[in-house]
Structure formats: structure tokens, C-alpha cells
Amino acid sequence: MRCLRLIEWAKTRGGWIIEDDYDSEFQFAHRPYPSLQGLAAKTGHDQHVIYVGSLSKVMFNGLRMGYLVLPQSMVTEALTLKDALSGDSPTHTQAALADFIVEGDLVRHIRKMRRLYKQKHQLMVTMIERYFSDSVEVISQAAGLHVTLRWYGYLSEQEWAERANACGIVIRPFNYYEQFDGVGQRDWSGAVLGFGNVPMDEIEPKIRTLAEMFKS
């Protein structure tokens, strides 16, 4: 298994794997993949994996709370670095969150949100197929809180984003995430459409609007 070989690689070299398990809670096509950190713990090699997570997507952005699962030998140094970089996180927030987790409310909340986001994702893909037909291709997996599109020809990704913004719709052109001029390196255009905060009844009209400006 590739994951186990990667863990063995880190062990052999005495190094660490930093695992950012982004959006792992929101996999819609299948059960979430096991984390490297969990696999490493089962084989006694968890000292070689540092697991990074955030509660911003699972809960809400204003919480501003993340976490690390790391070897016991690194805890003291990690706390020192955290204090130097951003200071202590509010104790009352951590205590409330700990109770929320221990009492099982976090797991129930994730299950509820996974069902909701799955419905939103399915509706997004259905509406894109309806209004864009073969003009664009969905290239992202059935996971997370966004849909990524690719297309050839038509208007540029930057122009589409600007037109959408003028109508109060935020989409991210693909070059927003690139450190170089990706448009000059690619023969296709792309954009990321988020849906996390979009109400279900607004998805169809927004996709229809995007399609109209895309083809105009």
C-alpha cells in the first residue's frame, strides 16, 4: 500500500510527514480515507507523522481554532512556537470545544453537515450539466465545499470572475491559486465555484446566471 510505503520512507530517513487532511470530513462519493497519522499509529510509527487540522470548515470561520496531532516528544516545543507566533488561544473556547467533542456533538454536527453539503454538491453538478452542457468539465472530486471547472475557448477565467463579481457572485479563477502566470502555461481555463455558504434555493439561479454570462 502506497501510504504504508510513505510512512516507511519517513521512518528510514528519520524524518516527518506533515499531513494536512484538508476537507477529509466532507467526502461524498465514499467513506473518508484513513489518515496517514492513523495508519502510522497502528504500525507504531506515529512519531514520524504530524497531522494538521482546522475547525474553520467543520464549524465556522470565526472560531479560528486549529490543532496538531504530533509526537509527544514535540509537544513542548510546539507549544513554545505557538505562543511565540500567535499567543494562547482563548481558554474558555478550548474548554467549550473540548466538551462539544467529548459529548459526541462534533461527530453529530459533521454528519449533519456532510449530508447537507452532499446535497449541495449534487445540485451544483446537476445545474452545471443543465446550463453549461458540454461547455465546461467538472474536474474536482466529489468532496469539499467547491466545484472546480475546466474549459477550452470561450471567455478568459479572469473575465468570467470579473463579470460574476459585478453580479455579486464570487468565483475564483484558477490563476488565483498559482504563483506564476498559469494561463500562459496552460491551454485551458479554470475556475473554482464555492457553495458552502450558498443556500440551496440560490444554487440554480446563480449557476444559470453564471452560464448566461459565460456564453454571452
mmCIF file of the C-alpha atoms, coordinates in Angstrom:
data_MODEL
# 
_entry.id   MODEL 
# 
loop_
_atom_site.group_PDB 
_atom_site.id 
_atom_site.type_symbol 
_atom_site.label_atom_id 
_atom_site.label_alt_id 
_atom_site.label_comp_id 
_atom_site.label_asym_id 
_atom_site.label_entity_id 
_atom_site.label_seq_id 
_atom_site.pdbx_PDB_ins_code 
_atom_site.Cartn_x 
_atom_site.Cartn_y 
_atom_site.Cartn_z 
_atom_site.occupancy 
_atom_site.B_iso_or_equiv 
_atom_site.pdbx_formal_charge 
_atom_site.auth_seq_id 
_atom_site.auth_comp_id 
_atom_site.auth_asym_id 
_atom_site.auth_atom_id 
_atom_site.pdbx_PDB_model_num 
ATOM 1   C CA . MET A 1 1   ? 0.000   0.000  0.000   1.00 0.00 ? 1   MET A CA 1 
ATOM 2   C CA . ARG A 1 2   ? 1.387   3.380  -1.056  1.00 0.00 ? 2   ARG A CA 1 
ATOM 3   C CA . CYS A 1 3   ? 0.605   5.081  2.254   1.00 0.00 ? 3   CYS A CA 1 
ATOM 4   C CA . LEU A 1 4   ? 2.485   2.465  4.262   1.00 0.00 ? 4   LEU A CA 1 
ATOM 5   C CA . ARG A 1 5   ? 5.481   2.793  1.942   1.00 0.00 ? 5   ARG A CA 1 
ATOM 6   C CA . LEU A 1 6   ? 5.478   6.542  2.533   1.00 0.00 ? 6   LEU A CA 1 
ATOM 7   C CA . ILE A 1 7   ? 5.456   6.021  6.309   1.00 0.00 ? 7   ILE A CA 1 
ATOM 8   C CA . GLU A 1 8   ? 8.305   3.532  5.986   1.00 0.00 ? 8   GLU A CA 1 
ATOM 9   C CA . TRP A 1 9   ? 10.214  6.087  3.898   1.00 0.00 ? 9   TRP A CA 1 
ATOM 10  C CA . ALA A 1 10  ? 9.895   8.684  6.692   1.00 0.00 ? 10  ALA A CA 1 
ATOM 11  C CA . LYS A 1 11  ? 10.961  6.139  9.303   1.00 0.00 ? 11  LYS A CA 1 
ATOM 12  C CA . THR A 1 12  ? 14.024  5.062  7.301   1.00 0.00 ? 12  THR A CA 1 
ATOM 13  C CA . ARG A 1 13  ? 15.189  8.668  6.923   1.00 0.00 ? 13  ARG A CA 1 
ATOM 14  C CA . GLY A 1 14  ? 14.303  9.753  10.432  1.00 0.00 ? 14  GLY A CA 1 
ATOM 15  C CA . GLY A 1 15  ? 12.033  12.457 9.052   1.00 0.00 ? 15  GLY A CA 1 
ATOM 16  C CA . TRP A 1 16  ? 8.448   13.636 9.364   1.00 0.00 ? 16  TRP A CA 1 
ATOM 17  C CA . ILE A 1 17  ? 5.427   13.714 7.132   1.00 0.00 ? 17  ILE A CA 1 
ATOM 18  C CA . ILE A 1 18  ? 3.267   16.810 7.595   1.00 0.00 ? 18  ILE A CA 1 
ATOM 19  C CA . GLU A 1 19  ? -0.274  15.711 6.770   1.00 0.00 ? 19  GLU A CA 1 
ATOM 20  C CA . ASP A 1 20  ? -2.857  18.405 6.062   1.00 0.00 ? 20  ASP A CA 1 
ATOM 21  C CA . ASP A 1 21  ? -6.020  16.321 5.806   1.00 0.00 ? 21  ASP A CA 1 
ATOM 22  C CA . TYR A 1 22  ? -7.998  19.118 4.175   1.00 0.00 ? 22  TYR A CA 1 
ATOM 23  C CA . ASP A 1 23  ? -11.761 18.562 3.829   1.00 0.00 ? 23  ASP A CA 1 
ATOM 24  C CA . SER A 1 24  ? -11.424 14.898 4.810   1.00 0.00 ? 24  SER A CA 1 
ATOM 25  C CA . GLU A 1 25  ? -14.725 15.104 6.689   1.00 0.00 ? 25  GLU A CA 1 
ATOM 26  C CA . PHE A 1 26  ? -16.601 16.005 3.519   1.00 0.00 ? 26  PHE A CA 1 
ATOM 27  C CA . GLN A 1 27  ? -16.085 13.116 1.107   1.00 0.00 ? 27  GLN A CA 1 
ATOM 28  C CA . PHE A 1 28  ? -19.347 12.450 -0.713  1.00 0.00 ? 28  PHE A CA 1 
ATOM 29  C CA . ALA A 1 29  ? -18.590 9.582  -3.083  1.00 0.00 ? 29  ALA A CA 1 
ATOM 30  C CA . HIS A 1 30  ? -17.151 7.220  -0.476  1.00 0.00 ? 30  HIS A CA 1 
ATOM 31  C CA . ARG A 1 31  ? -16.169 6.950  3.158   1.00 0.00 ? 31  ARG A CA 1 
ATOM 32  C CA . PRO A 1 32  ? -13.287 9.226  4.242   1.00 0.00 ? 32  PRO A CA 1 
ATOM 33  C CA . TYR A 1 33  ? -9.861  7.789  3.569   1.00 0.00 ? 33  TYR A CA 1 
ATOM 34  C CA . PRO A 1 34  ? -7.875  6.786  6.688   1.00 0.00 ? 34  PRO A CA 1 
ATOM 35  C CA . SER A 1 35  ? -5.265  9.352  7.644   1.00 0.00 ? 35  SER A CA 1 
ATOM 36  C CA . LEU A 1 36  ? -1.551  8.651  7.418   1.00 0.00 ? 36  LEU A CA 1 
ATOM 37  C CA . GLN A 1 37  ? -1.314  9.536  11.102  1.00 0.00 ? 37  GLN A CA 1 
ATOM 38  C CA . GLY A 1 38  ? -3.863  6.858  11.987  1.00 0.00 ? 38  GLY A CA 1 
ATOM 39  C CA . LEU A 1 39  ? -2.112  4.248  9.859   1.00 0.00 ? 39  LEU A CA 1 
ATOM 40  C CA . ALA A 1 40  ? 1.255   5.195  11.371  1.00 0.00 ? 40  ALA A CA 1 
ATOM 41  C CA . ALA A 1 41  ? -0.135  4.838  14.898  1.00 0.00 ? 41  ALA A CA 1 
ATOM 42  C CA . LYS A 1 42  ? -1.339  1.300  14.128  1.00 0.00 ? 42  LYS A CA 1 
ATOM 43  C CA . THR A 1 43  ? 2.175   0.310  12.995  1.00 0.00 ? 43  THR A CA 1 
ATOM 44  C CA . GLY A 1 44  ? 3.953   2.066  15.872  1.00 0.00 ? 44  GLY A CA 1 
ATOM 45  C CA . HIS A 1 45  ? 5.437   4.801  13.660  1.00 0.00 ? 45  HIS A CA 1 
ATOM 46  C CA . ASP A 1 46  ? 3.232   7.758  14.574  1.00 0.00 ? 46  ASP A CA 1 
ATOM 47  C CA . GLN A 1 47  ? 6.330   9.681  15.712  1.00 0.00 ? 47  GLN A CA 1 
ATOM 48  C CA . HIS A 1 48  ? 7.002   10.292 12.011  1.00 0.00 ? 48  HIS A CA 1 
ATOM 49  C CA . VAL A 1 49  ? 3.676   11.944 11.133  1.00 0.00 ? 49  VAL A CA 1 
ATOM 50  C CA . ILE A 1 50  ? 2.452   15.422 12.112  1.00 0.00 ? 50  ILE A CA 1 
ATOM 51  C CA . TYR A 1 51  ? -1.281  15.793 11.463  1.00 0.00 ? 51  TYR A CA 1 
ATOM 52  C CA . VAL A 1 52  ? -2.621  19.297 10.852  1.00 0.00 ? 52  VAL A CA 1 
ATOM 53  C CA . GLY A 1 53  ? -6.303  20.150 11.059  1.00 0.00 ? 53  GLY A CA 1 
ATOM 54  C CA . SER A 1 54  ? -8.664  23.122 11.245  1.00 0.00 ? 54  SER A CA 1 
ATOM 55  C CA . LEU A 1 55  ? -12.199 23.537 12.550  1.00 0.00 ? 55  LEU A CA 1 
ATOM 56  C CA . SER A 1 56  ? -12.986 26.510 10.287  1.00 0.00 ? 56  SER A CA 1 
ATOM 57  C CA . LYS A 1 57  ? -14.766 24.398 7.655   1.00 0.00 ? 57  LYS A CA 1 
ATOM 58  C CA . VAL A 1 58  ? -16.275 21.874 10.065  1.00 0.00 ? 58  VAL A CA 1 
ATOM 59  C CA . MET A 1 59  ? -17.633 24.533 12.435  1.00 0.00 ? 59  MET A CA 1 
ATOM 60  C CA . PHE A 1 60  ? -17.345 28.179 11.339  1.00 0.00 ? 60  PHE A CA 1 
ATOM 61  C CA . ASN A 1 61  ? -14.577 30.562 10.288  1.00 0.00 ? 61  ASN A CA 1 
ATOM 62  C CA . GLY A 1 62  ? -14.945 32.818 13.319  1.00 0.00 ? 62  GLY A CA 1 
ATOM 63  C CA . LEU A 1 63  ? -13.867 30.022 15.641  1.00 0.00 ? 63  LEU A CA 1 
ATOM 64  C CA . ARG A 1 64  ? -10.255 30.384 14.427  1.00 0.00 ? 64  ARG A CA 1 
ATOM 65  C CA . MET A 1 65  ? -9.192  27.134 16.049  1.00 0.00 ? 65  MET A CA 1 
ATOM 66  C CA . GLY A 1 66  ? -6.840  24.555 14.596  1.00 0.00 ? 66  GLY A CA 1 
ATOM 67  C CA . TYR A 1 67  ? -4.969  21.609 16.015  1.00 0.00 ? 67  TYR A CA 1 
ATOM 68  C CA . LEU A 1 68  ? -1.899  19.415 15.654  1.00 0.00 ? 68  LEU A CA 1 
ATOM 69  C CA . VAL A 1 69  ? -1.564  15.709 16.373  1.00 0.00 ? 69  VAL A CA 1 
ATOM 70  C CA . LEU A 1 70  ? 2.142   15.196 16.841  1.00 0.00 ? 70  LEU A CA 1 
ATOM 71  C CA . PRO A 1 71  ? 4.636   13.007 18.675  1.00 0.00 ? 71  PRO A CA 1 
ATOM 72  C CA . GLN A 1 72  ? 4.760   13.500 22.450  1.00 0.00 ? 72  GLN A CA 1 
ATOM 73  C CA . SER A 1 73  ? 8.434   14.466 22.189  1.00 0.00 ? 73  SER A CA 1 
ATOM 74  C CA . MET A 1 74  ? 7.495   17.524 20.107  1.00 0.00 ? 74  MET A CA 1 
ATOM 75  C CA . VAL A 1 75  ? 4.623   18.868 22.222  1.00 0.00 ? 75  VAL A CA 1 
ATOM 76  C CA . THR A 1 76  ? 6.636   21.234 24.436  1.00 0.00 ? 76  THR A CA 1 
ATOM 77  C CA . GLU A 1 77  ? 8.488   22.792 21.509  1.00 0.00 ? 77  GLU A CA 1 
ATOM 78  C CA . ALA A 1 78  ? 5.275   23.109 19.501  1.00 0.00 ? 78  ALA A CA 1 
ATOM 79  C CA . LEU A 1 79  ? 3.566   24.936 22.376  1.00 0.00 ? 79  LEU A CA 1 
ATOM 80  C CA . THR A 1 80  ? 6.526   27.311 22.646  1.00 0.00 ? 80  THR A CA 1 
ATOM 81  C CA . LEU A 1 81  ? 6.333   28.100 18.925  1.00 0.00 ? 81  LEU A CA 1 
ATOM 82  C CA . LYS A 1 82  ? 2.564   28.554 19.070  1.00 0.00 ? 82  LYS A CA 1 
ATOM 83  C CA . ASP A 1 83  ? 2.902   31.016 21.944  1.00 0.00 ? 83  ASP A CA 1 
ATOM 84  C CA . ALA A 1 84  ? 5.596   32.976 20.103  1.00 0.00 ? 84  ALA A CA 1 
ATOM 85  C CA . LEU A 1 85  ? 3.683   33.147 16.827  1.00 0.00 ? 85  LEU A CA 1 
ATOM 86  C CA . SER A 1 86  ? 0.099   33.822 17.912  1.00 0.00 ? 86  SER A CA 1 
ATOM 87  C CA . GLY A 1 87  ? -0.146  33.644 21.689  1.00 0.00 ? 87  GLY A CA 1 
ATOM 88  C CA . ASP A 1 88  ? -2.553  31.468 23.636  1.00 0.00 ? 88  ASP A CA 1 
ATOM 89  C CA . SER A 1 89  ? -5.946  30.556 22.205  1.00 0.00 ? 89  SER A CA 1 
ATOM 90  C CA . PRO A 1 90  ? -8.873  31.576 24.466  1.00 0.00 ? 90  PRO A CA 1 
ATOM 91  C CA . THR A 1 91  ? -9.141  29.028 27.286  1.00 0.00 ? 91  THR A CA 1 
ATOM 92  C CA . HIS A 1 92  ? -12.939 29.225 27.503  1.00 0.00 ? 92  HIS A CA 1 
ATOM 93  C CA . THR A 1 93  ? -13.245 28.500 23.759  1.00 0.00 ? 93  THR A CA 1 
ATOM 94  C CA . GLN A 1 94  ? -10.965 25.478 24.063  1.00 0.00 ? 94  GLN A CA 1 
ATOM 95  C CA . ALA A 1 95  ? -12.901 24.197 27.088  1.00 0.00 ? 95  ALA A CA 1 
ATOM 96  C CA . ALA A 1 96  ? -16.272 24.582 25.351  1.00 0.00 ? 96  ALA A CA 1 
ATOM 97  C CA . LEU A 1 97  ? -14.942 22.862 22.241  1.00 0.00 ? 97  LEU A CA 1 
ATOM 98  C CA . ALA A 1 98  ? -13.493 20.018 24.314  1.00 0.00 ? 98  ALA A CA 1 
ATOM 99  C CA . ASP A 1 99  ? -16.918 19.419 25.913  1.00 0.00 ? 99  ASP A CA 1 
ATOM 100 C CA . PHE A 1 100 ? -18.532 19.581 22.466  1.00 0.00 ? 100 PHE A CA 1 
ATOM 101 C CA . ILE A 1 101 ? -16.175 16.856 21.234  1.00 0.00 ? 101 ILE A CA 1 
ATOM 102 C CA . VAL A 1 102 ? -16.338 14.615 24.326  1.00 0.00 ? 102 VAL A CA 1 
ATOM 103 C CA . GLU A 1 103 ? -20.136 14.659 24.406  1.00 0.00 ? 103 GLU A CA 1 
ATOM 104 C CA . GLY A 1 104 ? -20.288 13.497 20.784  1.00 0.00 ? 104 GLY A CA 1 
ATOM 105 C CA . ASP A 1 105 ? -21.809 16.715 19.432  1.00 0.00 ? 105 ASP A CA 1 
ATOM 106 C CA . LEU A 1 106 ? -18.966 17.338 16.977  1.00 0.00 ? 106 LEU A CA 1 
ATOM 107 C CA . VAL A 1 107 ? -19.450 13.938 15.320  1.00 0.00 ? 107 VAL A CA 1 
ATOM 108 C CA . ARG A 1 108 ? -23.203 14.547 15.050  1.00 0.00 ? 108 ARG A CA 1 
ATOM 109 C CA . HIS A 1 109 ? -22.598 18.022 13.630  1.00 0.00 ? 109 HIS A CA 1 
ATOM 110 C CA . ILE A 1 110 ? -20.178 16.676 10.998  1.00 0.00 ? 110 ILE A CA 1 
ATOM 111 C CA . ARG A 1 111 ? -22.668 14.002 9.930   1.00 0.00 ? 111 ARG A CA 1 
ATOM 112 C CA . LYS A 1 112 ? -25.409 16.601 9.594   1.00 0.00 ? 112 LYS A CA 1 
ATOM 113 C CA . MET A 1 113 ? -23.220 18.977 7.579   1.00 0.00 ? 113 MET A CA 1 
ATOM 114 C CA . ARG A 1 114 ? -21.890 16.142 5.395   1.00 0.00 ? 114 ARG A CA 1 
ATOM 115 C CA . ARG A 1 115 ? -25.478 15.321 4.360   1.00 0.00 ? 115 ARG A CA 1 
ATOM 116 C CA . LEU A 1 116 ? -26.216 18.984 3.630   1.00 0.00 ? 116 LEU A CA 1 
ATOM 117 C CA . TYR A 1 117 ? -23.025 19.599 1.660   1.00 0.00 ? 117 TYR A CA 1 
ATOM 118 C CA . LYS A 1 118 ? -23.505 16.390 -0.303  1.00 0.00 ? 118 LYS A CA 1 
ATOM 119 C CA . GLN A 1 119 ? -26.946 17.621 -1.389  1.00 0.00 ? 119 GLN A CA 1 
ATOM 120 C CA . LYS A 1 120 ? -25.470 20.991 -2.344  1.00 0.00 ? 120 LYS A CA 1 
ATOM 121 C CA . HIS A 1 121 ? -22.633 19.376 -4.293  1.00 0.00 ? 121 HIS A CA 1 
ATOM 122 C CA . GLN A 1 122 ? -25.034 17.117 -6.202  1.00 0.00 ? 122 GLN A CA 1 
ATOM 123 C CA . LEU A 1 123 ? -27.262 20.099 -7.020  1.00 0.00 ? 123 LEU A CA 1 
ATOM 124 C CA . MET A 1 124 ? -24.247 22.139 -8.172  1.00 0.00 ? 124 MET A CA 1 
ATOM 125 C CA . VAL A 1 125 ? -23.100 19.407 -10.555 1.00 0.00 ? 125 VAL A CA 1 
ATOM 126 C CA . THR A 1 126 ? -26.651 18.828 -11.859 1.00 0.00 ? 126 THR A CA 1 
ATOM 127 C CA . MET A 1 127 ? -27.184 22.540 -12.547 1.00 0.00 ? 127 MET A CA 1 
ATOM 128 C CA . ILE A 1 128 ? -23.766 22.883 -14.197 1.00 0.00 ? 128 ILE A CA 1 
ATOM 129 C CA . GLU A 1 129 ? -24.613 19.991 -16.515 1.00 0.00 ? 129 GLU A CA 1 
ATOM 130 C CA . ARG A 1 130 ? -28.019 21.526 -17.263 1.00 0.00 ? 130 ARG A CA 1 
ATOM 131 C CA . TYR A 1 131 ? -26.943 25.090 -18.022 1.00 0.00 ? 131 TYR A CA 1 
ATOM 132 C CA . PHE A 1 132 ? -23.407 24.632 -19.329 1.00 0.00 ? 132 PHE A CA 1 
ATOM 133 C CA . SER A 1 133 ? -23.935 21.365 -21.215 1.00 0.00 ? 133 SER A CA 1 
ATOM 134 C CA . ASP A 1 134 ? -20.557 20.403 -22.710 1.00 0.00 ? 134 ASP A CA 1 
ATOM 135 C CA . SER A 1 135 ? -19.038 23.887 -22.418 1.00 0.00 ? 135 SER A CA 1 
ATOM 136 C CA . VAL A 1 136 ? -17.224 23.075 -19.164 1.00 0.00 ? 136 VAL A CA 1 
ATOM 137 C CA . GLU A 1 137 ? -15.903 19.985 -17.424 1.00 0.00 ? 137 GLU A CA 1 
ATOM 138 C CA . VAL A 1 138 ? -16.054 19.293 -13.669 1.00 0.00 ? 138 VAL A CA 1 
ATOM 139 C CA . ILE A 1 139 ? -12.526 18.185 -12.745 1.00 0.00 ? 139 ILE A CA 1 
ATOM 140 C CA . SER A 1 140 ? -12.775 18.172 -8.946  1.00 0.00 ? 140 SER A CA 1 
ATOM 141 C CA . GLN A 1 141 ? -13.631 15.131 -6.851  1.00 0.00 ? 141 GLN A CA 1 
ATOM 142 C CA . ALA A 1 142 ? -16.930 14.764 -5.024  1.00 0.00 ? 142 ALA A CA 1 
ATOM 143 C CA . ALA A 1 143 ? -15.518 16.299 -1.865  1.00 0.00 ? 143 ALA A CA 1 
ATOM 144 C CA . GLY A 1 144 ? -15.107 19.607 -0.097  1.00 0.00 ? 144 GLY A CA 1 
ATOM 145 C CA . LEU A 1 145 ? -17.170 22.768 -0.411  1.00 0.00 ? 145 LEU A CA 1 
ATOM 146 C CA . HIS A 1 146 ? -16.404 23.686 -4.012  1.00 0.00 ? 146 HIS A CA 1 
ATOM 147 C CA . VAL A 1 147 ? -16.587 22.529 -7.616  1.00 0.00 ? 147 VAL A CA 1 
ATOM 148 C CA . THR A 1 148 ? -13.667 23.096 -9.988  1.00 0.00 ? 148 THR A CA 1 
ATOM 149 C CA . LEU A 1 149 ? -14.349 23.668 -13.686 1.00 0.00 ? 149 LEU A CA 1 
ATOM 150 C CA . ARG A 1 150 ? -12.151 23.481 -16.775 1.00 0.00 ? 150 ARG A CA 1 
ATOM 151 C CA . TRP A 1 151 ? -12.915 24.701 -20.272 1.00 0.00 ? 151 TRP A CA 1 
ATOM 152 C CA . TYR A 1 152 ? -11.298 25.467 -23.609 1.00 0.00 ? 152 TYR A CA 1 
ATOM 153 C CA . GLY A 1 153 ? -12.022 28.640 -25.519 1.00 0.00 ? 153 GLY A CA 1 
ATOM 154 C CA . TYR A 1 154 ? -14.944 30.915 -24.601 1.00 0.00 ? 154 TYR A CA 1 
ATOM 155 C CA . LEU A 1 155 ? -14.019 33.797 -22.315 1.00 0.00 ? 155 LEU A CA 1 
ATOM 156 C CA . SER A 1 156 ? -10.966 34.008 -20.037 1.00 0.00 ? 156 SER A CA 1 
ATOM 157 C CA . GLU A 1 157 ? -11.188 32.860 -16.429 1.00 0.00 ? 157 GLU A CA 1 
ATOM 158 C CA . GLN A 1 158 ? -10.318 36.368 -15.207 1.00 0.00 ? 158 GLN A CA 1 
ATOM 159 C CA . GLU A 1 159 ? -13.031 37.991 -17.304 1.00 0.00 ? 159 GLU A CA 1 
ATOM 160 C CA . TRP A 1 160 ? -15.615 35.485 -16.085 1.00 0.00 ? 160 TRP A CA 1 
ATOM 161 C CA . ALA A 1 161 ? -14.646 36.145 -12.457 1.00 0.00 ? 161 ALA A CA 1 
ATOM 162 C CA . GLU A 1 162 ? -14.955 39.899 -13.011 1.00 0.00 ? 162 GLU A CA 1 
ATOM 163 C CA . ARG A 1 163 ? -18.377 39.554 -14.659 1.00 0.00 ? 163 ARG A CA 1 
ATOM 164 C CA . ALA A 1 164 ? -19.551 37.305 -11.836 1.00 0.00 ? 164 ALA A CA 1 
ATOM 165 C CA . ASN A 1 165 ? -18.278 39.737 -9.205  1.00 0.00 ? 165 ASN A CA 1 
ATOM 166 C CA . ALA A 1 166 ? -20.231 42.545 -10.856 1.00 0.00 ? 166 ALA A CA 1 
ATOM 167 C CA . CYS A 1 167 ? -23.365 40.419 -10.287 1.00 0.00 ? 167 CYS A CA 1 
ATOM 168 C CA . GLY A 1 168 ? -22.473 39.721 -6.654  1.00 0.00 ? 168 GLY A CA 1 
ATOM 169 C CA . ILE A 1 169 ? -21.189 36.175 -7.277  1.00 0.00 ? 169 ILE A CA 1 
ATOM 170 C CA . VAL A 1 170 ? -17.680 35.233 -6.155  1.00 0.00 ? 170 VAL A CA 1 
ATOM 171 C CA . ILE A 1 171 ? -15.754 32.680 -8.201  1.00 0.00 ? 171 ILE A CA 1 
ATOM 172 C CA . ARG A 1 172 ? -12.000 32.141 -8.171  1.00 0.00 ? 172 ARG A CA 1 
ATOM 173 C CA . PRO A 1 173 ? -10.102 31.998 -11.451 1.00 0.00 ? 173 PRO A CA 1 
ATOM 174 C CA . PHE A 1 174 ? -7.549  29.201 -11.463 1.00 0.00 ? 174 PHE A CA 1 
ATOM 175 C CA . ASN A 1 175 ? -4.614  31.609 -11.625 1.00 0.00 ? 175 ASN A CA 1 
ATOM 176 C CA . TYR A 1 176 ? -5.686  32.961 -8.218  1.00 0.00 ? 176 TYR A CA 1 
ATOM 177 C CA . TYR A 1 177 ? -4.015  29.855 -6.752  1.00 0.00 ? 177 TYR A CA 1 
ATOM 178 C CA . GLU A 1 178 ? -0.903  29.899 -8.941  1.00 0.00 ? 178 GLU A CA 1 
ATOM 179 C CA . GLN A 1 179 ? 2.431   31.524 -8.177  1.00 0.00 ? 179 GLN A CA 1 
ATOM 180 C CA . PHE A 1 180 ? 3.172   32.057 -11.846 1.00 0.00 ? 180 PHE A CA 1 
ATOM 181 C CA . ASP A 1 181 ? 1.123   33.129 -14.827 1.00 0.00 ? 181 ASP A CA 1 
ATOM 182 C CA . GLY A 1 182 ? -0.654  29.821 -15.175 1.00 0.00 ? 182 GLY A CA 1 
ATOM 183 C CA . VAL A 1 183 ? -2.812  30.986 -18.059 1.00 0.00 ? 183 VAL A CA 1 
ATOM 184 C CA . GLY A 1 184 ? 0.307   31.344 -20.179 1.00 0.00 ? 184 GLY A CA 1 
ATOM 185 C CA . GLN A 1 185 ? 1.415   27.819 -19.247 1.00 0.00 ? 185 GLN A CA 1 
ATOM 186 C CA . ARG A 1 186 ? -1.956  26.106 -19.802 1.00 0.00 ? 186 ARG A CA 1 
ATOM 187 C CA . ASP A 1 187 ? -4.056  25.604 -22.927 1.00 0.00 ? 187 ASP A CA 1 
ATOM 188 C CA . TRP A 1 188 ? -7.232  25.618 -20.828 1.00 0.00 ? 188 TRP A CA 1 
ATOM 189 C CA . SER A 1 189 ? -9.004  27.910 -18.376 1.00 0.00 ? 189 SER A CA 1 
ATOM 190 C CA . GLY A 1 190 ? -10.402 27.042 -14.990 1.00 0.00 ? 190 GLY A CA 1 
ATOM 191 C CA . ALA A 1 191 ? -12.333 28.392 -12.032 1.00 0.00 ? 191 ALA A CA 1 
ATOM 192 C CA . VAL A 1 192 ? -13.395 27.299 -8.563  1.00 0.00 ? 192 VAL A CA 1 
ATOM 193 C CA . LEU A 1 193 ? -17.030 27.709 -7.509  1.00 0.00 ? 193 LEU A CA 1 
ATOM 194 C CA . GLY A 1 194 ? -17.660 27.513 -3.774  1.00 0.00 ? 194 GLY A CA 1 
ATOM 195 C CA . PHE A 1 195 ? -21.041 26.543 -2.341  1.00 0.00 ? 195 PHE A CA 1 
ATOM 196 C CA . GLY A 1 196 ? -20.514 26.228 1.417   1.00 0.00 ? 196 GLY A CA 1 
ATOM 197 C CA . ASN A 1 197 ? -22.441 29.384 2.350   1.00 0.00 ? 197 ASN A CA 1 
ATOM 198 C CA . VAL A 1 198 ? -24.841 29.381 -0.610  1.00 0.00 ? 198 VAL A CA 1 
ATOM 199 C CA . PRO A 1 199 ? -28.450 28.484 0.326   1.00 0.00 ? 199 PRO A CA 1 
ATOM 200 C CA . MET A 1 200 ? -29.880 25.518 -1.580  1.00 0.00 ? 200 MET A CA 1 
ATOM 201 C CA . ASP A 1 201 ? -32.571 27.624 -3.264  1.00 0.00 ? 201 ASP A CA 1 
ATOM 202 C CA . GLU A 1 202 ? -29.975 30.057 -4.641  1.00 0.00 ? 202 GLU A CA 1 
ATOM 203 C CA . ILE A 1 203 ? -27.762 27.460 -6.339  1.00 0.00 ? 203 ILE A CA 1 
ATOM 204 C CA . GLU A 1 204 ? -29.811 27.046 -9.527  1.00 0.00 ? 204 GLU A CA 1 
ATOM 205 C CA . PRO A 1 205 ? -30.362 30.784 -10.238 1.00 0.00 ? 205 PRO A CA 1 
ATOM 206 C CA . LYS A 1 206 ? -26.694 31.558 -9.566  1.00 0.00 ? 206 LYS A CA 1 
ATOM 207 C CA . ILE A 1 207 ? -25.480 28.775 -11.868 1.00 0.00 ? 207 ILE A CA 1 
ATOM 208 C CA . ARG A 1 208 ? -27.934 29.934 -14.535 1.00 0.00 ? 208 ARG A CA 1 
ATOM 209 C CA . THR A 1 209 ? -26.611 33.481 -14.258 1.00 0.00 ? 209 THR A CA 1 
ATOM 210 C CA . LEU A 1 210 ? -23.020 32.279 -14.470 1.00 0.00 ? 210 LEU A CA 1 
ATOM 211 C CA . ALA A 1 211 ? -23.829 30.228 -17.560 1.00 0.00 ? 211 ALA A CA 1 
ATOM 212 C CA . GLU A 1 212 ? -25.505 33.173 -19.283 1.00 0.00 ? 212 GLU A CA 1 
ATOM 213 C CA . MET A 1 213 ? -22.519 35.467 -18.773 1.00 0.00 ? 213 MET A CA 1 
ATOM 214 C CA . PHE A 1 214 ? -20.127 32.649 -19.695 1.00 0.00 ? 214 PHE A CA 1 
ATOM 215 C CA . LYS A 1 215 ? -21.749 32.167 -23.102 1.00 0.00 ? 215 LYS A CA 1 
ATOM 216 C CA . SER A 1 216 ? -22.581 35.818 -23.853 1.00 0.00 ? 216 SER A CA 1 
# 
